């Protein structure tokens, strides 16, 4: 996972509606939910839901699958796990070998 992708995922989840959608899909499990059920459970207008789902799909946090006339949405747990691992990958390594950011900017 790179910084840009991690920041985009976190940005998408930083919106309350998108966070609610993602959490609802996590609760739904592997079966996911169709868009109509998401809309009725969250009380979000269709156009608003489409906008928010689009952002979650774009960054890889939600997958959509068309089954007949339904669109099923599922949380992509691996993407969120990758974001969490990105945040933890430097855990407890310390700062002894790092130059302060100001010194790095002057050296460039």
Secondary structure as a PSIPRED ss2 file (coil, helix, strand):
# PSIPRED VFORMAT (PSIPRED V4.0)

   1 X C   1.000  0.000  0.000
   2 X C   1.000  0.000  0.000
   3 X H   0.000  1.000  0.000
   4 X H   0.000  1.000  0.000
   5 X H   0.000  1.000  0.000
   6 X H   0.000  1.000  0.000
   7 X H   0.000  1.000  0.000
   8 X H   0.000  1.000  0.000
   9 X H   0.000  1.000  0.000
  10 X H   0.000  1.000  0.000
  11 X H   0.000  1.000  0.000
  12 X H   0.000  1.000  0.000
  13 X H   0.000  1.000  0.000
  14 X C   1.000  0.000  0.000
  15 X C   1.000  0.000  0.000
  16 X H   0.000  1.000  0.000
  17 X H   0.000  1.000  0.000
  18 X H   0.000  1.000  0.000
  19 X H   0.000  1.000  0.000
  20 X H   0.000  1.000  0.000
  21 X H   0.000  1.000  0.000
  22 X H   0.000  1.000  0.000
  23 X H   0.000  1.000  0.000
  24 X H   0.000  1.000  0.000
  25 X H   0.000  1.000  0.000
  26 X H   0.000  1.000  0.000
  27 X H   0.000  1.000  0.000
  28 X H   0.000  1.000  0.000
  29 X H   0.000  1.000  0.000
  30 X H   0.000  1.000  0.000
  31 X H   0.000  1.000  0.000
  32 X C   1.000  0.000  0.000
  33 X E   0.000  0.000  1.000
  34 X E   0.000  0.000  1.000
  35 X H   0.000  1.000  0.000
  36 X H   0.000  1.000  0.000
  37 X H   0.000  1.000  0.000
  38 X H   0.000  1.000  0.000
  39 X H   0.000  1.000  0.000
  40 X H   0.000  1.000  0.000
  41 X H   0.000  1.000  0.000
  42 X H   0.000  1.000  0.000
  43 X C   1.000  0.000  0.000
  44 X C   1.000  0.000  0.000
  45 X C   1.000  0.000  0.000
  46 X H   0.000  1.000  0.000
  47 X H   0.000  1.000  0.000
  48 X H   0.000  1.000  0.000
  49 X H   0.000  1.000  0.000
  50 X H   0.000  1.000  0.000
  51 X H   0.000  1.000  0.000
  52 X H   0.000  1.000  0.000
  53 X H   0.000  1.000  0.000
  54 X H   0.000  1.000  0.000
  55 X H   0.000  1.000  0.000
  56 X H   0.000  1.000  0.000
  57 X H   0.000  1.000  0.000
  58 X H   0.000  1.000  0.000
  59 X C   1.000  0.000  0.000
  60 X C   1.000  0.000  0.000
  61 X C   1.000  0.000  0.000
  62 X E   0.000  0.000  1.000
  63 X E   0.000  0.000  1.000
  64 X E   0.000  0.000  1.000
  65 X E   0.000  0.000  1.000
  66 X E   0.000  0.000  1.000
  67 X E   0.000  0.000  1.000
  68 X C   1.000  0.000  0.000
  69 X C   1.000  0.000  0.000
  70 X E   0.000  0.000  1.000
  71 X E   0.000  0.000  1.000
  72 X E   0.000  0.000  1.000
  73 X E   0.000  0.000  1.000
  74 X E   0.000  0.000  1.000
  75 X E   0.000  0.000  1.000
  76 X C   1.000  0.000  0.000
  77 X H   0.000  1.000  0.000
  78 X H   0.000  1.000  0.000
  79 X H   0.000  1.000  0.000
  80 X H   0.000  1.000  0.000
  81 X H   0.000  1.000  0.000
  82 X H   0.000  1.000  0.000
  83 X H   0.000  1.000  0.000
  84 X H   0.000  1.000  0.000
  85 X H   0.000  1.000  0.000
  86 X H   0.000  1.000  0.000
  87 X H   0.000  1.000  0.000
  88 X H   0.000  1.000  0.000
  89 X C   1.000  0.000  0.000
  90 X C   1.000  0.000  0.000
  91 X C   1.000  0.000  0.000
  92 X C   1.000  0.000  0.000
  93 X C   1.000  0.000  0.000
  94 X C   1.000  0.000  0.000
  95 X C   1.000  0.000  0.000
  96 X C   1.000  0.000  0.000
  97 X C   1.000  0.000  0.000
  98 X C   1.000  0.000  0.000
  99 X C   1.000  0.000  0.000
 100 X C   1.000  0.000  0.000
 101 X H   0.000  1.000  0.000
 102 X H   0.000  1.000  0.000
 103 X H   0.000  1.000  0.000
 104 X H   0.000  1.000  0.000
 105 X H   0.000  1.000  0.000
 106 X H   0.000  1.000  0.000
 107 X H   0.000  1.000  0.000
 108 X C   1.000  0.000  0.000
